[in-house]
């Protein structure tokens, strides 16, 4: 066998071993971090729930008291969705449902929308997005208070045609240099309110069912891996 052939074979074997080691390292890293990433996402979602409806406004286990609502293309969710219910002494006082703004500047924006039983917004929080830092990311509460402007509004307040940013004739502020992101969020929140109105009877029936969870209420300080039902390595 020629020296060149032996050199090529050794190089091929070396590259093969390197590829196996690299692939294995990547796979191991992903396996070790996947649960941690899931835990952090669940923790962020739980934190947002308590920001929308604080523990002082309910005494049930908000993380586990849930209802199943009909699927909706308008909310850009896959299949039936889960909504969280806030209760005071067993009586429903509000609920939080997931929503998606599919038309953000850099992709879909994941939201939580909280309302009382009359359809008035208790709060809105962003739990996932890829918007531009310094511009579109001002939808986050740690960057600005813009998202809090939804509180107290309803489907009729303002009028449906006013559910837009001011640049497009609405009542909600846009960001300097960024209109697409806030406009997408406003539209998603409006669609959420329209969904709640359309499914009012189904929702009322679900809310009046006796919740299966009767354990003590979980507070923000109790957000452990166990309470979130997330396994970590």
N, C-alpha and C positions, 0 to 999 in steps of 0.2 A: 504494500500500500504506500503510495507516495506521501511525502511530507505534507504537501498541500491538502491532500484528502484527509489526513489525520488532523490537520489544523482546522479544517472546515467542520469535521465531526466534533472535535472538542468544543469549538465555538457554538455549535448547535446544541450540544448537551448543556453547556453553560447557560445559554439563553433560555433553554427549557427549564432548567432548575431555577433560574432567576424569576421566570414567569410564574412558576408554581409557588415559590416563596412569596412573591409580591401579591399574587391573587389570594393566597391563604391569609396573608396579613390583612388585606383589605376586608375579606369576608369576616375574619375574627373581630376586627375593629367595629364593623357594622353590627355584628351580633351583640357585642358588648355594649354598644351605645344606643341601640334601637329602643330598648326598654327605658333607658334614661331619657331619651328624647320624648318618648310617649308620656312619660311621667311629667316632664316639664310642661308639655302641651296641656295635659290634664290639669296641672296645677294653675297654669295661666288662665284656663277656662274657668276653673272654680273661683279664682280670685275675682274675675270679671263678674261672675254671678253675684257675689257678695257686694260688689261695688254698685251694681244695678239695684238690688234689693238688699239693703244691709240687714244684719242680724237683728237690729232693733225693730225692724218692721215685720218680722215673722218669728215663729218659735217651732217650726218643723225642720226636718232634715232636708234642706233645699237641694242637696246634691243627689238624694235618693228618691225624693218625691217627684215622680215624673209621669207624664201622660204621652200617649202616642197620637199624633195628629196626621191627617191625610197628606199625601204627597202633593207637591205643587211645583210645576215648572216655573212659575213666577218667582219663587224664592230660590230657584237654582239649587235645589237639594235633591239627593238621590233617594227615591222611595219615601215611605212614611218617615216622619221625623219625630224626634223626642223633644218635648218641652218641659222645662222645670217649673214646678208650682210652689209658690210661697203661701203658707197658711198661718193664720193666727188663731190659736185654740181650735184647730181643726177646720176652720172656715177659710176658703181660698181668698186671698187678697191681691194676688197678682201672678203673673207667669212670665217666663222668659223663653223665647224661641230662637233657634238659629236661623240665620239668613245669609245669603251670599250676594255680593254685588259683582256680577261676572265681567263688568265692563270697566274695571279700574284701569289706570294708565299702564300698569305693568302686570296686569292679570287680575284674577279673582281676589276679592276682599271678603274675608270671613267676619261675620258680625253676630252679636247677640242683641236682641231687642226685647226689652222688658216693658210690660204694660200692666195697668190695673184692670179691673173687671169692666170698666167703662170704655176701655180702649185708649186711655190717655198714657202717653209714654212716661215710664218711670226712669228709663235710662237706656243708652245704647253704648256698646263697647266693641272695639275692633279686637279680634283675637288672632288674626292672621292676615298678612298682606306682603306685597313685594314692591310697594310704592317707593318713589325716589326719595332717598334721605335728604332732609332739608327742605323738601317741597311737599310731596304727597304724604309723607309720614306724619304730618301734623294732625292726622286723624287719630293718632295715639294720644291718650291723656297725659303721657309723660312728656309730650312735645307741645301740646296746647290744650285749651279747654273747648275747642271747637265742637267736639262730639257731644258735649254736654248741652248744647243749644237745642237739642231735640226734646229735652225734658219738659213735660207739661203740654206738649203738642199732641194733636190727634188728627184723624183723617179729615175732620172738618175745620181744624184750626192749625194751620191756615186752610183756605179753600184748596181743593185738589190741584187747580192750575198754578197755585203758588208754591207747590212742593217742588222747588227747584232752587238753584243758586241765583243770586241777585243778577248776575250777568245774563241769565236767561229768563228774567222776569219773575223770579221767585223771591223768597224772604230769607233764605239761608246764605251766609257769607261763603265766598270762595276764597282760595288762597292766592296770594300774589304769585304769579307765574305758574299756578297749577289750578285749573278749573275742572279737569276731567275727574280727578279723584273725589273731591267733595260732591260733585254732581252725581257720580255713581253711587255714593253712600246715601245721599238724599233719596234717590230713586229706589234704592233697595229698602230703606226704612218705610217709604210710602207703600211699596208693594207688600211689606209685612203687615201693615195696618189694613190694607185692602183684603189680604188673606184672612186675617182675624175676623173681619166683618162678614166675609162670605161664609166662613165656617163657624159662625157664632154659636149655632145650636149644637153642633158636634162638640165644640170645645166646652160648652156649658155642661153637657152630659158627662164628658170625661172629668171635668173638675169636680162634679158632685159625687163621683165614685169614691168610696172609702179607700184611702191610700193603704197599700200593703205594708209600707214601712211605718212602724210605730216606735222606733228607737229614738233616743234623745237627739236633739238638733245638733248638727255639726257647725262649728263656728270657723272663721278664717284661721284661728290659731290651731285648729285641729287638722289642717290639711297635710296629712301624712300619706305615705305610700299605701298604707292599709285602707285609709278612708277613701282614697281614690280608686281602690281596687286595681292598682298597678303593680306588677311584679318587677322587681329590679334585680340585676345580677349580683 
